[in-house]
Amino acid sequence: MSEARFQYRLRVSRSARNIRLRVTIQRGLEVFVPRGYDETKVPALLERKKSWIRASLERVEARRKFFAPSPTWLLPTEIKLQALGLVWSIRKCESKAPHVAVREVQPSTLLVVGKLSDEAACRAALNRWLMRQTRRYLVARLNELSLRTHLSFKRVLVKKQRTRWASCSKRQTISLNANLLFLPPVLVDYVMIHELCHLSEMNHSEKFWSLVGHHYPDFRKRDSQLRDMWKRVPRWAASKIEPTARID
């Protein structure tokens, strides 16, 4: 650990060609430098990047507090899926069953049955229900946007990804994070269009962003808004997503 305006960890990378800064909850500020780099230049670099570093450290601290363990487990009383404009109230039914199940008993009511004191089982059941809703609603929306943009994928998967809101593979498979359901519809559309554009350009080149801009002119604003959307994800659903969530 070296001392400067900010405390940081210096990491020497054999493969690095340029200096890279990273701020995480676990390690704070890290400075990655190529092998042989003059370490005395680091404080001056941090001074030039002080605004970005300070803002990043503040965001990480806010995220650390958000993801701190809750003192006690409480089943939510309702679930708001902003992407769909739907609110589900939750009814509870404690039982001795070894598992927990979530059932739709009315159009806007969920019944959670089982050992309700088992946090892991309750979260798993709620997340299974969340993934079902994603397959039911968001896959259909992805198909609509695919037809509109004339960008066709071969397969779609629904996951609980750790660091991504969505992704696109070279095999033209698009993966959607179920936590997208907690985002506003405009951001869900942006994430989907972003990934659909990767079907044509598997990178983040100028050509890629030009294609995104053609299909979604407001993409810069939405890309900026997306950075803090992890705050919209409730604790019971956030266990599988890191605070550095992004789109690739």
N, C-alpha and C positions, 0 to 999 in steps of 0.2 A: 504494500500500500504506500503510495507516494503522497506528498503534501503539495497542494497548490491552492488556488481559490476554492476548488472543490476537491474532496477526497475521491480518489479513483484507484482502480486496479489496472496495472499495466500488463497487457498480454502480448507476448511476442509470437507472431504467427509465421510459420515457414512458407505458407501459401499466400499470405497477404501481399498485395502490391501497393496498396494505399492505406492510409490511416483510417480507422473506422471507430466511431463512438457508439456505445450501446448502453441503455439504462434499463435495468430490470429490477423487479421487486427483490429477488433473491440476492443479487450481487451489487446493486447500486450502479454507479458509473464505471464502465469498463472502457479502456482505450486499447484498441488492437493496432499493433504496428508491425511493419515488416522486419525481418531479421536484419540486424545491422543499423537500424534507425537510431539517430541521435536522440536519446531520451530527454536531454536537456531542452529540447524544443517543445515538449508536451505542454508545459505551463502556458506558453504563449498561444498555443493552439486552443487550449481550453478558454483562455481569455477572449479569443475571437469568437468562440462558440458559446459564450456564457449565457446568452438569452435562450438559446435552444436547450442547453443543459439545465438551466433553472426551471424552465417550463416542463421539461421531461421529468425532472425529479419531483416536481409538484404533482404531476399526473400519477406517477408511480406511488407516491405516498397516499394519494386519495384512493388508488386501487388497492393498496395494501390494507387500508382500513376497511374497504368494502368487502374484501375477501377474508377478513379475519374471522375465525370460527365464532359462530353464534353460541351464547352461553347455554341455550336449551333449544331443542328441536320442536318446532310448532308447524303443524300442517297448515298450508295456506287456506284462507277462507274463500278466496276467489282467484281466478287466473284470467288475466287480460291479454288477449292476443291482438296486439295493435295492428298487425299486418292484415288481419281479417275484420277488424272492427267488432270483435266478439268478446263477451265477458261471460265466464263460466263460474257459477257459485258451486261451492263444494260442501257436500254432506258427508258425515263421517259414520262409519259403522265398525266399531271395534269387535274383533273376533279372535279366536285362538288359532286361526289358520296360519301355517308357517310362511305364507307369502302375502303380498299385498296386491290388490287388483283395483283398477279404475274403470268404472262403468258409466256410460252416458244414460242416465235414467230419464232425462227430459232434454229438450233442445238446448237449454242453457244451464243444465245442472249435472254435476259429476258426483258419483257416489264412490268413495274410497273405502274399501273393505279390507280388513286384515289387522295385523299387529301394527297399530298406528304409532306406537312408541319407537318402532324400528326405523330410524331415519334413513338408513341406506336402502331398505326395502321400499319405503314410501317414495323416495326420490327416484329410484329405478322405475317404479310403476308409473309415476307422473311423466317421466321422460319417455317411456314407451308410448304413452298416450300422446305426448307432444310429437313424437315422430310419426305417429299415425295421422295426425292432423296435417303435418307437413306433406306427407304423401298424398293426402286427400285434396289439399288446396294449392300448395305451392308448386307441385309438379305440373298441375294443370296450368298455372300461370306461366311457368317456364315454357311450356308448349305454345302458349299464345304468343309470347315474345319471340320465340324461335320462328314462328310463322311470319310475324310482323317484320322481323329483321332479315329473313331469308338466311339465317345462320342455323344450320341443322346439327344437332348432336345425335350420338348413337345410343347413349344410355344415361340414365340419371340415378344417382344414389342419394339416400338420405342418411346423414350421419350426425354424430355429436363430436365434431372436430375440435381439437384443442386450440389451434391457433388461427383458424380460418373461418370466415363466414361462408365461404364457398371456394371451390377450386375446379379446374378443368385439366384433364389429363391428355396426353398425346394420342390416346386411343379415342378421344372425343367423348369421354365420360365426364359429365358434370356432377359434382357432389355438392349437396346443399346441407348446411348446418340447420338443424331443427330450431335452433335459437333465433333464426331469422324471423320467426313468428312474433317476436317481441318488438320488432322494428317497425317504423312507419312504412306504409305501402310504397312510397316514393323511393325509399332506400332499398327495399327488397327488390324493386324493379331495377334499380341501378346495379345492385350486386349481380343480378341475373344477366343483365345486358353486358356487364363487364366480363363475365365468364363466357357468354356466347361469343363475344369478340375474340376471345382466346382461341376459339375454334379456327379462326383465320390467321391469327398472329399469336404464337405461343411465347410471348415476351411482353415487355413493357416499353417497346420502342416508340418513336414518334409516330410511326405508321399505325401502331396499335391504338394509341391515344386519339389519333385522327379518326379511326374507325369508331371508337367509343363516342367521340364527339358528334359524329354523323348520326348515330342512333340515339344519343342522349346528350343534347347540347349543354345541359346543366350539370355535367358530370363533375366538374371541379368543386362546386358547392357541395354536392352530395358526397364526394370522396372525403371532403373535410369533415362533414357532419358524422360520417361513419366512424371516425376515430374514437369517439367516446361513447358509442352506442352499447358497449358492454355493460354500461350502467343500467340499461333497460332490462337486462336479464336478471330474473329473480334468483335468490340464493339456491333454491332447490334445483334450478336448471343450470346454474353456473359452475357446478363441480367439474364439468368436462371441458370448460372453455377457459383459456388463459386470458389475462387482461391485455395481452398484446394482439388480440384478434384482428385479422386483416383479411383482405381478399387478394388472391394471387392470379 
